[in-house]
Amino acid sequence: MTLTEVATYLHKPSGWVYENWRSEGIPFKRVGNQLRCRFSDLEKWLDRQAAE
């Protein structure tokens, strides 16, 4: 998923996702100069957030 797709899925602005992905632990990986995230990794991250 792209940063924009993740932002849409999380119902957050793209700018918030970009500024906070490291501090929030959103599981992005750099692919070239872009951030990408697997949907399954994002779902696991969301499950951990709900457990906290």
Distance bins in CASP14 RR format, pairs under 12 A and 6 or more apart:
PFRMAT RR
TARGET T0000
AUTHOR 0000-0000-0000
RMODE 2
METHOD distances of the structure
MODEL  1
1 7 0 0 0 0 1 0 0 0 0 0 0
1 8 0 0 0 0 1 0 0 0 0 0 0
1 9 1 0 0 1 0 0 0 0 0 0 0
1 10 0 0 0 0 0 1 0 0 0 0 0
1 17 0 0 0 0 0 1 0 0 0 0 0
1 26 0 0 0 0 0 1 0 0 0 0 0
1 27 0 0 0 0 0 1 0 0 0 0 0
1 28 0 0 0 0 1 0 0 0 0 0 0
1 29 0 0 0 0 0 1 0 0 0 0 0
1 31 0 0 0 0 0 1 0 0 0 0 0
1 34 0 0 0 0 0 1 0 0 0 0 0
1 35 0 0 0 0 1 0 0 0 0 0 0
1 36 1 0 0 1 0 0 0 0 0 0 0
1 37 1 0 1 0 0 0 0 0 0 0 0
1 38 1 0 0 1 0 0 0 0 0 0 0
1 39 1 0 1 0 0 0 0 0 0 0 0
1 40 0 0 0 0 0 1 0 0 0 0 0
1 41 0 0 0 0 1 0 0 0 0 0 0
1 42 1 0 0 1 0 0 0 0 0 0 0
1 43 0 0 0 0 0 1 0 0 0 0 0
1 45 0 0 0 0 0 1 0 0 0 0 0
2 8 0 0 0 0 1 0 0 0 0 0 0
2 9 0 0 0 0 0 1 0 0 0 0 0
2 14 0 0 0 0 1 0 0 0 0 0 0
2 17 0 0 0 0 0 1 0 0 0 0 0
2 18 0 0 0 0 0 1 0 0 0 0 0
2 28 0 0 0 0 1 0 0 0 0 0 0
2 29 0 0 0 0 0 1 0 0 0 0 0
2 31 0 0 0 0 1 0 0 0 0 0 0
2 34 1 0 0 1 0 0 0 0 0 0 0
2 35 1 0 0 1 0 0 0 0 0 0 0
2 36 1 0 0 1 0 0 0 0 0 0 0
2 37 0 0 0 0 1 0 0 0 0 0 0
2 38 0 0 0 0 0 1 0 0 0 0 0
2 39 0 0 0 0 0 1 0 0 0 0 0
2 42 0 0 0 0 0 1 0 0 0 0 0
3 9 0 0 0 0 0 1 0 0 0 0 0
3 10 0 0 0 0 0 1 0 0 0 0 0
3 12 0 0 0 0 0 1 0 0 0 0 0
3 13 0 0 0 0 0 1 0 0 0 0 0
3 14 1 0 0 1 0 0 0 0 0 0 0
3 15 0 0 0 0 1 0 0 0 0 0 0
3 16 0 0 0 0 0 1 0 0 0 0 0
3 17 1 0 1 0 0 0 0 0 0 0 0
3 18 1 0 0 1 0 0 0 0 0 0 0
3 19 0 0 0 0 0 1 0 0 0 0 0
3 20 0 0 0 0 0 1 0 0 0 0 0
3 21 1 0 0 1 0 0 0 0 0 0 0
3 26 0 0 0 0 1 0 0 0 0 0 0
3 28 1 0 0 1 0 0 0 0 0 0 0
3 29 0 0 0 0 0 1 0 0 0 0 0
3 30 0 0 0 0 0 1 0 0 0 0 0
3 31 0 0 0 0 0 1 0 0 0 0 0
3 33 0 0 0 0 0 1 0 0 0 0 0
3 34 1 0 0 1 0 0 0 0 0 0 0
3 35 1 0 1 0 0 0 0 0 0 0 0
3 36 0 0 0 0 1 0 0 0 0 0 0
3 37 0 0 0 0 1 0 0 0 0 0 0
3 42 0 0 0 0 0 1 0 0 0 0 0
4 10 0 0 0 0 0 1 0 0 0 0 0
4 12 0 0 0 0 0 1 0 0 0 0 0
4 13 0 0 0 0 0 1 0 0 0 0 0
4 14 1 0 1 0 0 0 0 0 0 0 0
4 15 0 0 0 0 1 0 0 0 0 0 0
4 17 0 0 0 0 1 0 0 0 0 0 0
4 18 0 0 0 0 1 0 0 0 0 0 0
4 34 0 0 0 0 0 1 0 0 0 0 0
4 35 0 0 0 0 1 0 0 0 0 0 0
4 36 0 0 0 0 0 1 0 0 0 0 0
4 37 0 0 0 0 0 1 0 0 0 0 0
5 12 0 0 0 0 0 1 0 0 0 0 0
5 14 0 0 0 0 1 0 0 0 0 0 0
5 17 0 0 0 0 1 0 0 0 0 0 0
5 28 0 0 0 0 0 1 0 0 0 0 0
5 34 0 0 0 0 0 1 0 0 0 0 0
5 35 0 0 0 0 0 1 0 0 0 0 0
5 36 0 0 0 0 1 0 0 0 0 0 0
5 37 0 0 0 0 1 0 0 0 0 0 0
5 38 0 0 0 0 0 1 0 0 0 0 0
5 39 0 0 0 0 1 0 0 0 0 0 0
5 42 0 0 0 0 1 0 0 0 0 0 0
6 12 0 0 0 0 1 0 0 0 0 0 0
6 13 0 0 0 0 0 1 0 0 0 0 0
6 14 0 0 0 0 1 0 0 0 0 0 0
6 15 0 0 0 0 0 1 0 0 0 0 0
6 16 0 0 0 0 0 1 0 0 0 0 0
6 17 1 0 1 0 0 0 0 0 0 0 0
6 18 0 0 0 0 1 0 0 0 0 0 0
6 20 0 0 0 0 0 1 0 0 0 0 0
6 21 0 0 0 0 1 0 0 0 0 0 0
6 24 0 0 0 0 0 1 0 0 0 0 0
6 25 0 0 0 0 0 1 0 0 0 0 0
6 26 1 0 0 1 0 0 0 0 0 0 0
6 27 0 0 0 0 1 0 0 0 0 0 0
6 28 1 0 0 1 0 0 0 0 0 0 0
6 34 0 0 0 0 0 1 0 0 0 0 0
6 35 0 0 0 0 1 0 0 0 0 0 0
6 36 0 0 0 0 1 0 0 0 0 0 0
6 37 1 0 1 0 0 0 0 0 0 0 0
6 38 0 0 0 0 0 1 0 0 0 0 0
6 39 0 0 0 0 1 0 0 0 0 0 0
6 41 0 0 0 0 0 1 0 0 0 0 0
6 42 1 0 0 1 0 0 0 0 0 0 0
6 43 0 0 0 0 0 1 0 0 0 0 0
6 45 0 0 0 0 1 0 0 0 0 0 0
6 46 0 0 0 0 0 1 0 0 0 0 0
7 13 1 0 0 1 0 0 0 0 0 0 0
7 14 1 0 1 0 0 0 0 0 0 0 0
7 15 1 0 0 1 0 0 0 0 0 0 0
7 16 1 0 0 1 0 0 0 0 0 0 0
7 17 1 0 1 0 0 0 0 0 0 0 0
7 18 0 0 0 0 1 0 0 0 0 0 0
7 19 0 0 0 0 0 1 0 0 0 0 0
7 20 0 0 0 0 0 1 0 0 0 0 0
7 21 0 0 0 0 0 1 0 0 0 0 0
7 26 0 0 0 0 1 0 0 0 0 0 0
7 28 0 0 0 0 0 1 0 0 0 0 0
7 35 0 0 0 0 0 1 0 0 0 0 0
7 37 0 0 0 0 0 1 0 0 0 0 0
7 42 0 0 0 0 0 1 0 0 0 0 0
8 14 0 0 0 0 1 0 0 0 0 0 0
8 17 0 0 0 0 1 0 0 0 0 0 0
8 42 0 0 0 0 0 1 0 0 0 0 0
9 17 0 0 0 0 1 0 0 0 0 0 0
9 26 0 0 0 0 0 1 0 0 0 0 0
9 37 0 0 0 0 1 0 0 0 0 0 0
9 39 0 0 0 0 1 0 0 0 0 0 0
9 42 1 0 0 1 0 0 0 0 0 0 0
9 43 0 0 0 0 1 0 0 0 0 0 0
9 45 0 0 0 0 0 1 0 0 0 0 0
9 46 0 0 0 0 1 0 0 0 0 0 0
10 16 0 0 0 0 1 0 0 0 0 0 0
10 17 1 0 0 1 0 0 0 0 0 0 0
10 20 0 0 0 0 0 1 0 0 0 0 0
10 21 0 0 0 0 0 1 0 0 0 0 0
10 24 0 0 0 0 1 0 0 0 0 0 0
10 26 0 0 0 0 1 0 0 0 0 0 0
10 37 0 0 0 0 0 1 0 0 0 0 0
10 42 0 0 0 0 1 0 0 0 0 0 0
10 43 0 0 0 0 0 1 0 0 0 0 0
10 45 0 0 0 0 1 0 0 0 0 0 0
10 46 0 0 0 0 1 0 0 0 0 0 0
10 49 0 0 0 0 0 1 0 0 0 0 0
11 17 0 0 0 0 0 1 0 0 0 0 0
11 46 0 0 0 0 0 1 0 0 0 0 0
12 18 0 0 0 0 0 1 0 0 0 0 0
12 19 0 0 0 0 0 1 0 0 0 0 0
12 20 0 0 0 0 1 0 0 0 0 0 0
12 21 0 0 0 0 0 1 0 0 0 0 0
12 24 0 0 0 0 1 0 0 0 0 0 0
12 26 0 0 0 0 1 0 0 0 0 0 0
13 19 0 0 0 0 1 0 0 0 0 0 0
13 20 0 0 0 0 0 1 0 0 0 0 0
14 20 0 0 0 0 0 1 0 0 0 0 0
14 21 0 0 0 0 0 1 0 0 0 0 0
14 35 0 0 0 0 0 1 0 0 0 0 0
15 21 0 0 0 0 1 0 0 0 0 0 0
15 35 0 0 0 0 0 1 0 0 0 0 0
16 23 0 0 0 0 0 1 0 0 0 0 0
16 24 0 0 0 0 1 0 0 0 0 0 0
16 26 0 0 0 0 0 1 0 0 0 0 0
17 23 0 0 0 0 0 1 0 0 0 0 0
17 24 0 0 0 0 1 0 0 0 0 0 0
17 25 0 0 0 0 0 1 0 0 0 0 0
17 26 1 0 0 1 0 0 0 0 0 0 0
17 28 0 0 0 0 1 0 0 0 0 0 0
17 35 0 0 0 0 1 0 0 0 0 0 0
17 37 0 0 0 0 1 0 0 0 0 0 0
17 42 0 0 0 0 0 1 0 0 0 0 0
18 24 0 0 0 0 0 1 0 0 0 0 0
18 26 0 0 0 0 1 0 0 0 0 0 0
18 28 0 0 0 0 1 0 0 0 0 0 0
18 34 0 0 0 0 0 1 0 0 0 0 0
18 35 1 0 0 1 0 0 0 0 0 0 0
19 26 0 0 0 0 0 1 0 0 0 0 0
19 35 0 0 0 0 0 1 0 0 0 0 0
20 26 1 0 0 1 0 0 0 0 0 0 0
20 28 0 0 0 0 0 1 0 0 0 0 0
21 27 0 0 0 0 1 0 0 0 0 0 0
21 28 1 0 1 0 0 0 0 0 0 0 0
21 29 0 0 0 0 0 1 0 0 0 0 0
21 30 0 0 0 0 0 1 0 0 0 0 0
21 35 1 0 0 1 0 0 0 0 0 0 0
21 36 0 0 0 0 0 1 0 0 0 0 0
21 37 0 0 0 0 1 0 0 0 0 0 0
21 42 0 0 0 0 0 1 0 0 0 0 0
21 45 0 0 0 0 0 1 0 0 0 0 0
22 28 0 0 0 0 1 0 0 0 0 0 0
22 30 0 0 0 0 0 1 0 0 0 0 0
22 35 0 0 0 0 0 1 0 0 0 0 0
24 42 0 0 0 0 0 1 0 0 0 0 0
24 45 0 0 0 0 1 0 0 0 0 0 0
24 46 0 0 0 0 0 1 0 0 0 0 0
24 48 0 0 0 0 0 1 0 0 0 0 0
24 49 0 0 0 0 1 0 0 0 0 0 0
24 52 0 0 0 0 0 1 0 0 0 0 0
25 37 0 0 0 0 0 1 0 0 0 0 0
25 41 0 0 0 0 0 1 0 0 0 0 0
25 42 0 0 0 0 0 1 0 0 0 0 0
25 44 0 0 0 0 0 1 0 0 0 0 0
25 45 1 0 0 1 0 0 0 0 0 0 0
25 46 0 0 0 0 0 1 0 0 0 0 0
25 48 0 0 0 0 1 0 0 0 0 0 0
25 49 0 0 0 0 1 0 0 0 0 0 0
25 52 0 0 0 0 0 1 0 0 0 0 0
26 35 0 0 0 0 1 0 0 0 0 0 0
26 36 0 0 0 0 0 1 0 0 0 0 0
26 37 1 0 0 1 0 0 0 0 0 0 0
26 38 0 0 0 0 0 1 0 0 0 0 0
26 41 0 0 0 0 1 0 0 0 0 0 0
26 42 1 0 0 1 0 0 0 0 0 0 0
26 43 0 0 0 0 0 1 0 0 0 0 0
26 44 0 0 0 0 0 1 0 0 0 0 0
26 45 1 0 0 1 0 0 0 0 0 0 0
26 46 0 0 0 0 1 0 0 0 0 0 0
26 48 0 0 0 0 0 1 0 0 0 0 0
26 49 0 0 0 0 1 0 0 0 0 0 0
27 35 0 0 0 0 0 1 0 0 0 0 0
27 36 0 0 0 0 1 0 0 0 0 0 0
27 37 1 0 1 0 0 0 0 0 0 0 0
27 38 1 0 0 1 0 0 0 0 0 0 0
27 39 0 0 0 0 0 1 0 0 0 0 0
27 40 0 0 0 0 1 0 0 0 0 0 0
27 41 1 0 1 0 0 0 0 0 0 0 0
27 42 1 0 0 1 0 0 0 0 0 0 0
27 43 0 0 0 0 1 0 0 0 0 0 0
27 44 1 0 0 1 0 0 0 0 0 0 0
27 45 1 0 1 0 0 0 0 0 0 0 0
27 46 0 0 0 0 0 1 0 0 0 0 0
27 47 0 0 0 0 0 1 0 0 0 0 0
27 48 0 0 0 0 0 1 0 0 0 0 0
27 49 0 0 0 0 0 1 0 0 0 0 0
28 34 0 0 0 0 1 0 0 0 0 0 0
28 35 1 0 1 0 0 0 0 0 0 0 0
28 36 1 0 0 1 0 0 0 0 0 0 0
28 37 1 0 1 0 0 0 0 0 0 0 0
28 38 0 0 0 0 1 0 0 0 0 0 0
28 41 0 0 0 0 1 0 0 0 0 0 0
28 42 0 0 0 0 1 0 0 0 0 0 0
28 45 0 0 0 0 0 1 0 0 0 0 0
29 35 1 0 0 1 0 0 0 0 0 0 0
29 36 1 0 1 0 0 0 0 0 0 0 0
29 37 1 0 0 1 0 0 0 0 0 0 0
29 38 0 0 0 0 1 0 0 0 0 0 0
29 41 0 0 0 0 1 0 0 0 0 0 0
29 42 0 0 0 0 0 1 0 0 0 0 0
30 36 1 0 0 1 0 0 0 0 0 0 0
30 37 0 0 0 0 0 1 0 0 0 0 0
31 37 0 0 0 0 0 1 0 0 0 0 0
31 38 0 0 0 0 0 1 0 0 0 0 0
35 42 0 0 0 0 0 1 0 0 0 0 0
36 42 0 0 0 0 0 1 0 0 0 0 0
37 43 0 0 0 0 0 1 0 0 0 0 0
37 44 0 0 0 0 0 1 0 0 0 0 0
37 45 0 0 0 0 1 0 0 0 0 0 0
37 46 0 0 0 0 0 1 0 0 0 0 0
38 44 0 0 0 0 1 0 0 0 0 0 0
38 45 0 0 0 0 0 1 0 0 0 0 0
39 45 0 0 0 0 0 1 0 0 0 0 0
39 46 0 0 0 0 0 1 0 0 0 0 0
40 46 0 0 0 0 0 1 0 0 0 0 0
40 47 0 0 0 0 0 1 0 0 0 0 0
41 47 0 0 0 0 0 1 0 0 0 0 0
41 48 0 0 0 0 0 1 0 0 0 0 0
42 48 0 0 0 0 0 1 0 0 0 0 0
42 49 0 0 0 0 0 1 0 0 0 0 0
43 49 0 0 0 0 0 1 0 0 0 0 0
43 50 0 0 0 0 0 1 0 0 0 0 0
44 50 0 0 0 0 0 1 0 0 0 0 0
44 51 0 0 0 0 0 1 0 0 0 0 0
45 51 0 0 0 0 0 1 0 0 0 0 0
45 52 0 0 0 0 0 1 0 0 0 0 0
46 52 0 0 0 0 0 1 0 0 0 0 0
END
